[in-house]
Amino acid sequence: MSPQHVIDSFIKEFVQDLHNDSAAIFAGAGMSKGSGYVDWPELLRDIAKELGLNVDKEYDLISLAQFHVNTRRTSDGLAKKILQEFSEQAESSEVHDIIARLPIRSFWTTNYDSLIEDALRKAFRVPDVKYLVDHLTIARPKRDAIVYKMHGDVHLPQQAVIYKEQYEKYYITHAPFITALSGDLISKTFLFIGFSFTDPNLDYVLSRLHGGTTKRNHYCFMREAQRTADEDDELFHYKHRKQELRIEDLKRFGIQTLLVDNYSDINEILKKIEALYRKRTVFFSGSAEEYGTWSRRDAMDFVHNVAANCVEANCRVVNGFGWGIGSAVINGALEAIYGKPEKYSEAQLIVRPFPQQGENLPALWEQYRQRMISLAGIALFFFGNKLDGGNLVNANGVRREFEIALQHELLPIPVAATGFMAEELWKDIAADLDKYYGNFKWVIPMVEKLVDPKTPHKEMVRAIIDIVKQLNR
């Protein structure tokens, strides 16, 4: 496996690309195989048998597909095979789900299945799927991501790119795809996932990478050469040496290889990327009918300043417009954004006001909370009270947001000095600090500054922002 410092460096750089909206994914057959679909050898196994060949002894599988077309004088057999193998319903893998949740707008794939777009829809994102040249001239309204399917789609198998002659003519028949890919390769950092050492598509993809002298840095996951039970030292060393040469060759295209011991390591690396990205998004939870020992003006100024400082720390602010504090969150974030519009963006403020009318509001509110909180890596809790039958009670909605935050592995930061539910949540945390802050023990003395109501408000704001900044180092 690549040294840990190499992996850590990649994670930080790719997260920064995510924040800069300059990250892209290129998915190979390996991603779909993990969800139960066949890879190239399995796809062509019956085809090879029909030709009197053994697919396990063949390396140029695209030529193998061409041999079948030559023999049949038609590509119908390949089209039917694609339709047969990729029409079955398959669930997206954990890798699909993670990359779909990330703020990536450009997905490229040589796969025929619909797993990427399915995962995007599951993540409440709208995909614009393009698998024909004509699709490139039309933009789907309200799209969140573009899925470029370079070699076609299972829904139109007759036009799928699969045999050698199609690859040879690709630069003519699919020139707009090459142009679009070249543009993305210049402006975005690509992460190649699911391309094996012997993937027949990889050479054809790489041959179409931009050929300029200035190349953007890209990354590729590759499983380190494994010794099988029947391999002697000489054969293993040969395989290992060939992989080293392959890795060196990829550098011609600006692709740095990240070696993993097992494919499951990719899942863990992507989880770390998602977690680090989310830590620059802060969820504000709270409500206030009354402000306890705080004056309303002091309370609003305090929340306002926390939100403004979060934006100035280059974080996003997420809020459901909680009663009594929502306007302060929004005003604080907007003040920072409009104060330096050349530095901060309106995209740093995400507001999801809770609907007040409609059927089954509790279920709708739960869905809102789940979606908002899943965007963040840190959750701040302020006040937390409401009127119930004329009586002031702690807000159970804030308690529920705390529970959801824990489910999504957010770091909970209750500002206990504001009282009510925030104070109650701190008591829960203080009773078992290891449970809530086991991996972040340095947070404990900083959160304790938020317990005493006598702590100067500016000092509390500084403590919160110090936590946010240290999490993102």
C-alpha positions as CSV (number, residue, x, y, z in Angstrom):
1,M,0.0,0.0,0.0
2,S,1.1,3.6,-0.6
3,P,2.8,5.1,2.5
4,Q,0.3,6.7,4.8
5,H,1.7,10.2,4.3
6,V,1.0,9.8,0.5
7,I,-2.6,8.8,1.2
8,D,-3.0,11.6,3.7
9,S,-1.6,14.2,1.3
10,F,-3.9,13.0,-1.5
11,I,-7.0,13.2,0.8
12,K,-6.2,16.8,1.8
13,E,-5.6,17.9,-1.8
14,F,-8.7,16.2,-3.2
15,V,-10.8,17.7,-0.4
16,Q,-9.5,21.1,-1.4
17,D,-10.5,20.3,-5.0
18,L,-14.0,19.5,-3.8
19,H,-14.2,22.8,-2.1
20,N,-13.0,24.5,-5.3
21,D,-15.6,22.6,-7.3
22,S,-12.8,21.2,-9.4
23,A,-13.0,17.4,-8.7
24,A,-14.1,14.7,-11.1
25,I,-14.5,10.9,-11.0
26,F,-13.7,8.4,-13.8
27,A,-15.3,5.0,-13.1
28,G,-14.1,1.8,-14.6
29,A,-15.5,-1.7,-14.7
30,G,-14.2,-2.5,-11.2
31,M,-16.7,-0.2,-9.6
32,S,-19.6,-2.1,-11.2
33,K,-18.2,-5.5,-10.5
34,G,-18.4,-4.7,-6.8
35,S,-22.1,-4.4,-7.2
36,G,-22.6,-7.7,-8.9
37,Y,-22.2,-6.8,-12.6
38,V,-19.7,-8.7,-14.7
39,D,-16.3,-7.4,-15.7
40,W,-14.8,-7.6,-19.2
41,P,-13.6,-11.2,-19.0
42,E,-16.9,-12.5,-17.8
43,L,-18.8,-10.4,-20.3
44,L,-16.9,-12.0,-23.1
45,R,-16.5,-15.5,-21.7
46,D,-19.3,-17.0,-23.8
47,I,-18.2,-15.0,-26.8
48,A,-14.7,-16.4,-26.6
49,K,-16.1,-20.0,-26.2
50,E,-18.1,-19.5,-29.3
51,L,-14.9,-18.6,-31.2
52,G,-13.1,-21.6,-29.8
53,L,-10.9,-19.4,-27.5
54,N,-10.4,-19.3,-23.8
55,V,-11.0,-15.8,-22.3
56,D,-8.6,-16.5,-19.5
57,K,-5.7,-16.8,-22.0
58,E,-6.7,-13.6,-23.8
59,Y,-5.4,-10.1,-22.9
60,D,-6.6,-8.1,-25.8
61,L,-10.3,-8.4,-25.1
62,I,-11.4,-5.6,-27.4
63,S,-9.8,-7.5,-30.3
64,L,-11.6,-10.6,-29.1
65,A,-14.9,-8.7,-29.4
66,Q,-13.9,-7.6,-32.9
67,F,-13.2,-11.3,-33.9
68,H,-16.8,-12.1,-32.9
69,V,-18.2,-9.2,-35.0
70,N,-16.0,-10.4,-38.0
71,T,-17.3,-13.9,-37.6
72,R,-21.0,-13.0,-37.3
73,R,-20.8,-10.0,-39.7
74,T,-22.9,-8.2,-37.1
75,S,-22.6,-6.8,-33.6
76,D,-26.1,-8.0,-32.6
77,G,-24.6,-10.8,-30.5
78,L,-22.6,-8.3,-28.4
79,A,-25.5,-6.0,-28.0
80,K,-27.7,-8.8,-26.7
81,K,-25.0,-9.8,-24.3
82,I,-24.7,-6.3,-22.9
83,L,-28.5,-6.1,-22.6
84,Q,-28.6,-9.5,-20.9
85,E,-25.9,-8.8,-18.4
86,F,-26.6,-5.2,-17.5
87,S,-30.4,-5.2,-17.5
88,E,-30.6,-6.8,-14.1
89,Q,-31.3,-4.6,-11.1
90,A,-28.2,-4.1,-8.9
91,E,-27.7,-2.0,-5.8
92,S,-25.1,0.6,-5.8
93,S,-22.0,-0.1,-3.8
94,E,-20.7,1.9,-0.8
95,V,-18.2,3.5,-3.2
96,H,-21.0,4.7,-5.5
97,D,-23.0,6.1,-2.5
98,I,-20.0,8.0,-1.1
99,I,-19.0,9.7,-4.4
100,A,-22.6,10.5,-5.1
101,R,-22.8,12.4,-1.8
102,L,-19.7,14.4,-2.5
103,P,-20.1,17.7,-4.4
104,I,-18.8,16.3,-7.6
105,R,-20.4,17.6,-10.8
106,S,-18.6,15.7,-13.4
107,F,-18.6,11.9,-13.6
108,W,-17.1,9.9,-16.5
109,T,-17.4,6.2,-17.0
110,T,-16.8,3.4,-19.5
111,N,-19.5,1.3,-17.9
112,Y,-22.9,0.6,-19.5
113,D,-24.9,0.3,-16.2
114,S,-26.9,3.0,-14.4
115,L,-25.3,2.6,-10.9
116,I,-23.7,6.1,-10.8
117,E,-26.9,7.9,-11.8
118,D,-28.9,5.7,-9.5
119,A,-26.6,6.6,-6.6
120,L,-27.0,10.3,-7.4
121,R,-30.7,10.1,-7.3
122,K,-30.6,8.2,-4.0
123,A,-28.5,11.2,-2.7
124,F,-31.3,13.6,-3.8
125,R,-29.2,14.9,-6.7
126,V,-30.4,15.3,-10.3
127,P,-28.1,13.6,-12.9
128,D,-27.8,14.7,-16.5
129,V,-26.9,11.4,-18.3
130,K,-25.1,11.7,-21.6
131,Y,-24.3,8.5,-23.6
132,L,-25.0,9.8,-27.2
133,V,-23.2,12.6,-29.0
134,D,-26.6,14.4,-29.4
135,H,-27.0,14.5,-25.6
136,L,-24.0,16.8,-25.3
137,T,-25.8,19.8,-26.9
138,I,-28.7,19.7,-24.4
139,A,-28.5,20.6,-20.7
140,R,-31.1,19.0,-18.3
141,P,-32.7,21.7,-16.2
142,K,-31.8,21.8,-12.5
143,R,-29.1,19.2,-12.9
144,D,-26.6,18.6,-10.0
145,A,-24.1,16.5,-11.9
146,I,-23.3,15.3,-15.4
147,V,-22.7,11.6,-16.0
148,Y,-20.7,11.1,-19.3
149,K,-21.0,7.5,-20.4
150,M,-18.3,7.4,-23.1
151,H,-19.1,3.9,-24.4
152,G,-22.8,3.9,-24.3
153,D,-25.7,2.8,-22.1
154,V,-27.5,-0.5,-21.6
155,H,-30.7,1.1,-22.7
156,L,-29.2,1.5,-26.2
157,P,-26.9,-1.6,-26.5
158,Q,-26.8,-1.5,-30.3
159,Q,-24.7,1.7,-30.1
160,A,-22.4,0.7,-27.2
161,V,-18.7,0.9,-27.9
162,I,-17.2,-2.5,-27.3
163,Y,-15.2,-3.9,-30.3
164,K,-11.9,-2.7,-31.8
165,E,-13.2,-1.0,-34.9
166,Q,-15.4,1.2,-32.8
167,Y,-12.5,2.2,-30.6
168,E,-10.3,2.9,-33.7
169,K,-13.0,5.3,-35.1
170,Y,-14.0,6.8,-31.7
171,Y,-12.1,10.0,-32.3
172,I,-14.3,10.6,-35.4
173,T,-17.7,9.1,-34.2
174,H,-17.4,10.5,-30.7
175,A,-15.3,13.6,-31.2
176,P,-17.4,15.8,-28.9
177,F,-16.9,13.4,-26.0
178,I,-13.2,13.7,-26.5
179,T,-13.4,17.4,-26.5
180,A,-15.5,17.5,-23.3
181,L,-13.2,15.0,-21.6
182,S,-10.1,17.0,-22.6
183,G,-11.7,20.2,-21.1
184,D,-12.4,18.4,-17.8
185,L,-9.0,16.9,-17.7
186,I,-7.5,20.4,-17.9
187,S,-9.8,22.1,-15.4
188,K,-10.5,19.3,-12.9
189,T,-8.6,16.8,-10.8
190,F,-9.7,13.3,-11.8
191,L,-9.8,10.3,-9.5
192,F,-9.8,7.0,-11.5
193,I,-11.7,4.2,-9.6
194,G,-12.3,0.7,-10.7
195,F,-9.6,0.4,-13.4
196,S,-7.6,-2.8,-13.0
197,F,-4.1,-3.4,-14.2
198,T,-5.5,-5.4,-17.1
199,D,-8.6,-3.3,-17.9
200,P,-8.8,-3.1,-21.7
201,N,-10.5,0.2,-21.6
202,L,-7.8,2.0,-19.7
203,D,-5.3,2.3,-22.6
204,Y,-8.0,3.7,-24.9
205,V,-9.0,6.2,-22.3
206,L,-5.5,7.3,-21.6
207,S,-4.7,7.7,-25.3
208,R,-7.3,10.4,-25.4
209,L,-5.9,12.4,-22.5
210,H,-4.7,15.9,-23.4
211,G,-1.2,15.8,-24.9
212,G,0.0,19.2,-23.8
213,T,3.2,19.7,-21.9
214,T,1.3,21.1,-18.9
215,K,-0.8,18.5,-17.2
216,R,-3.0,18.7,-14.2
217,N,-2.4,16.2,-11.4
218,H,-4.8,13.2,-11.4
219,Y,-5.0,10.1,-9.2
220,C,-5.7,6.4,-9.8
221,F,-6.4,3.7,-7.3
222,M,-4.6,0.4,-8.0
223,R,-4.4,-2.8,-6.0
224,E,-0.9,-3.7,-5.3
225,A,0.3,-6.8,-7.1
226,Q,-0.8,-9.9,-5.1
227,R,1.0,-13.2,-4.9
228,T,-1.4,-16.1,-5.7
229,A,-1.0,-19.6,-4.2
230,D,0.4,-21.1,-7.4
231,E,3.0,-18.4,-8.1
232,D,6.7,-18.8,-7.5
233,D,9.1,-15.9,-6.6
234,E,10.1,-15.4,-10.2
235,L,6.5,-15.0,-11.5
236,F,5.5,-12.7,-8.6
237,H,8.5,-10.5,-9.1
238,Y,7.8,-10.3,-12.8
239,K,4.2,-9.2,-12.1
240,H,5.4,-6.7,-9.5
241,R,7.9,-5.2,-11.9
242,K,5.4,-4.9,-14.6
243,Q,3.1,-3.0,-12.2
244,E,5.9,-0.6,-11.3
245,L,6.5,0.1,-15.0
246,R,2.7,0.7,-15.5
247,I,2.7,3.1,-12.6
248,E,5.6,5.0,-14.1
249,D,3.9,5.1,-17.5
250,L,0.8,6.6,-16.0
251,K,2.8,9.6,-14.9
252,R,3.1,10.5,-18.6
253,F,-0.6,11.5,-18.3
254,G,-0.2,13.3,-15.0
255,I,-1.8,10.3,-13.1
256,Q,-0.3,9.5,-9.7
257,T,-1.0,6.0,-8.5
258,L,-2.4,5.2,-5.0
259,L,-1.6,1.6,-4.2
260,V,-4.0,-0.2,-1.9
261,D,-3.7,-3.7,-0.4
262,N,-7.4,-4.5,-0.7
263,Y,-10.2,-2.9,-2.6
264,S,-12.0,-2.3,0.7
265,D,-9.2,0.2,1.5
266,I,-10.7,2.5,-1.2
267,N,-13.9,2.6,0.7
268,E,-12.0,3.8,3.8
269,I,-10.1,6.4,1.9
270,L,-13.3,7.8,0.4
271,K,-14.9,7.8,3.8
272,K,-12.0,10.0,5.1
273,I,-12.4,12.3,2.2
274,E,-16.1,12.7,2.9
275,A,-15.6,13.2,6.6
276,L,-12.9,15.8,6.1
277,Y,-15.0,17.7,3.5
278,R,-18.0,17.7,5.8
279,K,-16.0,19.2,8.7
280,R,-16.0,22.5,6.8
281,T,-19.8,22.5,7.0
282,V,-21.3,23.6,10.3
283,F,-24.9,22.8,11.2
284,F,-26.7,25.3,13.5
285,S,-29.3,23.7,15.7
286,G,-31.5,25.6,18.2
287,S,-34.7,27.4,18.9
288,A,-35.7,30.1,21.4
289,E,-39.0,31.3,22.7
290,E,-37.1,32.8,25.6
291,Y,-33.4,33.3,26.2
292,G,-33.0,32.6,29.9
293,T,-30.2,34.6,31.5
294,W,-29.4,36.2,28.1
295,S,-31.0,39.3,26.8
296,R,-32.5,38.8,23.3
297,R,-30.1,41.3,21.9
298,D,-27.1,39.5,23.4
299,A,-28.3,36.1,22.2
300,M,-28.9,37.3,18.6
301,D,-25.5,39.1,18.5
302,F,-23.8,36.0,19.8
303,V,-25.3,33.6,17.2
304,H,-24.8,36.2,14.5
305,N,-21.1,36.4,15.3
306,V,-20.6,32.7,15.4
307,A,-22.2,32.3,11.9
308,A,-20.1,35.2,10.5
309,N,-16.9,33.8,11.9
310,C,-17.7,30.3,10.5
311,V,-18.0,31.9,7.0
312,E,-14.8,33.8,7.5
313,A,-13.1,30.5,8.4
314,N,-14.1,29.3,4.9
315,C,-16.9,27.0,6.2
316,R,-20.4,26.5,5.0
317,V,-23.3,27.2,7.4
318,V,-26.4,25.0,7.4
319,N,-29.6,26.0,9.2
320,G,-33.2,25.1,9.3
321,F,-34.3,28.6,10.3
322,G,-35.0,27.6,13.9
323,W,-37.4,29.8,15.8
324,G,-35.7,32.6,17.6
325,I,-32.2,32.1,16.3
326,G,-32.5,31.3,12.5
327,S,-32.5,35.0,11.5
328,A,-29.3,35.6,13.4
329,V,-27.6,32.7,11.7
330,I,-28.6,34.0,8.3
331,N,-27.8,37.6,9.0
332,G,-24.4,36.7,10.4
333,A,-23.5,34.5,7.4
334,L,-24.7,37.1,4.9
335,E,-22.9,39.9,6.6
336,A,-19.6,38.0,6.1
337,I,-20.4,37.0,2.6
338,Y,-21.5,40.4,1.3
339,G,-18.7,42.1,3.3
340,K,-16.1,40.4,1.1
341,P,-18.0,39.0,-1.9
342,E,-14.7,38.4,-3.8
343,K,-13.6,36.1,-1.0
344,Y,-16.8,34.4,0.3
345,S,-19.7,33.0,-1.6
346,E,-23.5,32.7,-1.1
347,A,-22.9,28.9,-1.5
348,Q,-21.5,29.0,2.0
349,L,-25.0,29.5,3.4
350,I,-27.6,26.7,3.1
351,V,-31.0,27.4,4.5
352,R,-33.8,24.8,4.7
353,P,-36.8,26.4,6.4
354,F,-39.1,23.8,7.9
355,P,-42.5,23.6,6.1
356,Q,-45.4,24.6,8.3
357,Q,-48.2,23.1,6.3
358,G,-48.9,19.8,4.6
359,E,-49.7,16.2,5.3
360,N,-47.6,14.2,7.8
361,L,-45.4,17.1,8.9
362,P,-43.4,15.1,11.5
363,A,-42.2,12.7,8.7
364,L,-41.4,15.7,6.5
365,W,-39.5,17.4,9.3
366,E,-37.5,14.2,9.9
367,Q,-36.6,14.1,6.2
368,Y,-35.5,17.7,6.3
369,R,-33.3,17.1,9.4
370,Q,-31.7,14.1,7.9
371,R,-30.8,15.8,4.7
372,M,-29.5,19.0,6.3
373,I,-27.4,17.3,9.0
374,S,-25.9,14.8,6.6
375,L,-24.2,17.7,4.8
376,A,-22.3,18.7,7.9
377,G,-19.4,17.5,10.0
378,I,-19.9,19.8,13.1
379,A,-23.2,20.5,14.9
380,L,-23.6,23.5,17.2
381,F,-26.5,23.6,19.7
382,F,-27.9,26.9,21.1
383,F,-30.7,27.4,23.6
384,G,-33.5,24.9,22.6
385,N,-36.8,25.7,24.1
386,K,-40.4,26.2,22.9
387,L,-43.9,26.8,24.1
388,D,-46.1,23.7,24.6
389,G,-49.6,24.3,25.7
390,G,-48.5,27.7,27.1
391,N,-45.6,26.2,29.1
392,L,-41.9,26.7,28.2
393,V,-40.2,23.3,27.7
394,N,-37.0,22.1,26.2
395,A,-37.3,21.6,22.5
396,N,-37.5,17.9,21.6
397,G,-36.7,18.8,18.0
398,V,-33.2,20.0,19.1
399,R,-32.8,16.7,20.9
400,R,-33.7,14.9,17.7
401,E,-31.2,16.9,15.7
402,F,-28.5,15.9,18.3
403,E,-29.4,12.2,17.8
404,I,-29.3,12.5,14.0
405,A,-25.9,14.3,14.2
406,L,-24.5,11.4,16.2
407,Q,-25.9,9.0,13.6
408,H,-24.1,10.9,10.8
409,E,-20.9,11.1,13.0
410,L,-20.9,14.9,13.4
411,L,-18.9,16.4,16.2
412,P,-21.5,17.8,18.7
413,I,-20.7,21.1,20.3
414,P,-23.5,22.2,22.7
415,V,-23.2,25.8,23.9
416,A,-24.4,24.9,27.4
417,A,-24.1,28.5,28.6
418,T,-27.2,29.2,26.5
419,G,-29.2,26.9,28.8
420,F,-32.3,24.7,28.0
421,M,-31.8,21.8,25.7
422,A,-28.2,22.9,24.9
423,E,-27.4,22.6,28.6
424,E,-29.2,19.2,28.8
425,L,-27.2,17.9,25.9
426,W,-23.9,19.0,27.5
427,K,-24.8,17.1,30.7
428,D,-25.3,13.9,28.6
429,I,-21.9,14.4,26.9
430,A,-20.1,15.3,30.2
431,A,-21.3,12.0,31.7
432,D,-19.3,10.1,29.1
433,L,-16.7,12.2,27.4
434,D,-15.0,9.3,25.8
435,K,-18.2,8.2,24.0
436,Y,-18.6,11.6,22.3
437,Y,-15.1,12.9,22.1
438,G,-12.9,9.8,22.2
439,N,-11.1,10.7,19.0
440,F,-11.1,14.4,19.7
441,K,-10.0,14.8,23.4
442,W,-8.4,18.1,22.6
443,V,-11.9,19.4,22.1
444,I,-12.9,18.9,25.7
445,P,-11.3,21.9,27.3
446,M,-12.5,24.1,24.5
447,V,-16.1,22.9,24.8
448,E,-15.9,23.4,28.6
449,K,-15.4,27.2,27.9
450,L,-18.9,27.1,26.5
451,V,-20.5,25.9,29.8
452,D,-20.2,28.9,32.1
453,P,-22.6,31.7,31.3
454,K,-20.1,34.2,32.8
455,T,-17.6,33.4,30.0
456,P,-17.3,36.5,27.8
457,H,-19.3,36.0,24.6
458,K,-16.3,36.9,22.5
459,E,-14.2,34.2,24.2
460,M,-17.0,31.7,23.5
461,V,-17.1,32.7,19.8
462,R,-13.3,32.3,19.7
463,A,-13.5,28.8,21.3
464,I,-16.1,27.6,18.7
465,I,-14.1,28.9,15.8
466,D,-10.8,27.5,17.2
467,I,-12.5,24.0,17.2
468,V,-13.7,24.5,13.6
469,K,-10.3,25.6,12.4
470,Q,-8.4,22.8,14.2
471,L,-10.7,20.2,12.7
472,N,-9.8,21.4,9.3
473,R,-6.0,21.5,9.6
